[in-house]
Amino acid sequence: MSVPNVVVHRDADMLAKAVAARVITRLVDAQSAKGSASLVLTGGTVGIATLAEIAASPARDAVDWRNLDIWWGDERFLPSGDPDRNETGARKALLDHVDVDPARVHVMRGPDSGMTAEESADAYAEELSRAARHEDHGPAPSFDVLLLGMGPDSHVASLFPGMPALYDTRPAVAVHGSPKPPPTRISLTMPVIQGAREVWVVAAGADKAGAVRLALSDDSGPVQVPAAGARGRRRTLFLLDRASASKIPASLSRLSSP
Ligand SMILES: O=C1O[C@H](COP(=O)(O)O)[C@@H](O)[C@H](O)[C@H]1O
């Protein structure tokens, strides 16, 4: 697992713009190296703002959108089209504006599919394992970039502190009793997150400062501080605004932009 690098931007708006630029560059690099790329999306404020910035970027068409697999780190178990689904936010902000291949947009299905949350999680695990290749060394692809928002309680994807999903080793699980509504969700598990080539945690706002500090501390474990387990195989980035970075120890190396 990689050691996190921290990059701090002026505010949430600049953060979303900077992350959008990074995503575009990373996808173009991955596609030029191997023809296609994979990106895991997150919901949440900065996550969706980043997607809107990608859509607004003049560089967005440098990405070959049809040769991109899009996945989600988590989903609220709500019917298709529900405004609170992460999928709905992503479609509105980005996916409706670019030429993605619908067969490569891998959604976590909701109750309108006729599945229970467990069945939906199992179906996603199956889809992940079908997409995994020999070189991924596991039951899910080693995603090029896995984006994660983070809650003030340090949750990432729908892995909330102390909950059973944090011990699960299947690729995707149903989560019940989420402290943040809605209570039922589907989430990738920690082994899949940690199997990604690059994990980028994006967070903004003073209410996240304590969680950011804990997530970067060597003393935190992922069961109590899920964001402390958010580490990629090759690279981990914590992309922050000043407010969310305000409690990081001075000893921790970081880059700041104006
Ligand atoms: O519920 C969720 O929350 C987190 C963080 O959201 P934010 O609004 O505090 O940024 C998000 O990463 C996750 O995907 C989502 O389902």
The ligand as an ORCA input file, in Angstrom:
! r2SCAN-3c Opt
* xyz 0 1
  O     -23.244      9.479      1.663
  C     -22.192      9.682      1.120
  O     -21.328     10.594      1.664
  C     -19.952     10.656      1.336
  C     -19.414     12.054      1.654
  O     -20.329     13.044      1.256
  P     -20.103     14.605      1.514
  O     -21.349     15.278      1.020
  O     -19.881     14.812      2.984
  O     -18.908     15.004      0.708
  C     -19.732     10.216     -0.103
  O     -18.381     10.070     -0.323
  C     -20.450      8.907     -0.379
  O     -20.199      8.485     -1.717
  C     -21.895      9.107     -0.202
  O     -22.684      7.976     -0.475
*
